[in-house]
Amino acid sequence: AFARADNPDRLFVGVYQQTGTWQYDCLHLESLHCAATGHPLCSRAWHVRIIQVSPKKAMGPTYGRMMADKLYGGQDYYM
């Protein structure tokens, strides 16, 4: 999304991740090789808000959606 955005500085992402720590992290900057690639997310990691919950505490997709909605930070548009 950040690579395709006309203005990536105006893009924010909220994630409610209901997976265990053994699985891939949604914001794993090491895998992007920031120093070598200059990926647009590397300089905008603060534009991504993540709440991580273990599968044992996950309460399903509807609850996850409600919690993800709480990551809204007053931006002009929300999806």
C-alpha positions as CSV (number, residue, x, y, z in Angstrom):
1,A,0.0,0.0,0.0
2,F,2.8,2.4,0.9
3,A,4.7,1.7,-2.3
4,R,1.6,2.4,-4.5
5,A,0.2,5.4,-2.7
6,D,0.4,8.8,-4.4
7,N,1.1,10.3,-1.0
8,P,2.3,7.6,1.4
9,D,2.8,10.1,4.2
10,R,-1.0,10.4,4.5
11,L,-1.5,6.6,4.7
12,F,-2.0,4.9,8.1
13,V,-2.8,1.3,8.8
14,G,-4.3,-0.4,11.9
15,V,-3.9,-4.1,12.5
16,Y,-5.5,-6.3,15.3
17,Q,-3.3,-9.4,14.9
18,Q,-4.8,-12.5,16.6
19,T,-1.8,-14.9,16.1
20,G,0.9,-16.3,18.3
21,T,4.4,-15.0,18.6
22,W,5.7,-18.0,16.7
23,Q,4.0,-16.8,13.5
24,Y,5.1,-14.0,11.2
25,D,4.7,-10.5,12.7
26,C,2.7,-8.0,10.6
27,L,5.4,-5.4,11.0
28,H,8.6,-7.3,10.5
29,L,11.0,-4.6,9.3
30,E,14.0,-6.9,9.3
31,S,12.5,-8.8,6.4
32,L,12.2,-5.7,4.3
33,H,16.0,-5.1,4.4
34,C,15.4,-1.3,4.9
35,A,19.1,-0.3,4.5
36,A,19.4,-2.0,1.2
37,T,15.9,-1.6,-0.4
38,G,14.7,1.8,0.9
39,H,11.2,0.3,1.2
40,P,8.6,3.1,1.7
41,L,7.4,1.4,5.0
42,C,10.8,1.6,6.6
43,S,10.6,5.3,7.2
44,R,6.9,5.2,8.1
45,A,6.7,2.3,10.6
46,W,5.0,4.7,13.0
47,H,2.2,4.9,10.5
48,V,1.2,1.3,11.4
49,R,-0.6,0.6,14.6
50,I,-0.7,-3.0,15.8
51,I,-2.3,-4.7,18.7
52,Q,-1.1,-8.3,19.0
53,V,-3.2,-10.9,20.8
54,S,-2.4,-14.6,21.4
55,P,-4.7,-17.1,19.8
56,K,-5.9,-18.2,23.3
57,K,-7.2,-14.7,23.9
58,A,-8.6,-14.2,20.5
59,M,-12.4,-13.7,20.5
60,G,-13.2,-14.1,16.8
61,P,-13.4,-11.9,13.7
62,T,-16.2,-9.6,14.9
63,Y,-14.4,-8.8,18.1
64,G,-11.2,-8.4,16.2
65,R,-12.9,-5.9,13.8
66,M,-14.2,-3.9,16.8
67,M,-10.7,-3.7,18.3
68,A,-9.2,-2.8,15.0
69,D,-11.8,0.1,14.7
70,K,-10.3,1.4,17.9
71,L,-7.0,2.0,16.1
72,Y,-8.6,4.8,14.0
73,G,-6.8,8.0,14.7
74,G,-9.0,10.7,13.2
75,Q,-7.8,10.4,9.6
76,D,-9.9,11.9,6.8
77,Y,-10.9,8.4,5.5
78,Y,-11.4,5.1,7.1
79,M,-11.8,1.7,5.5
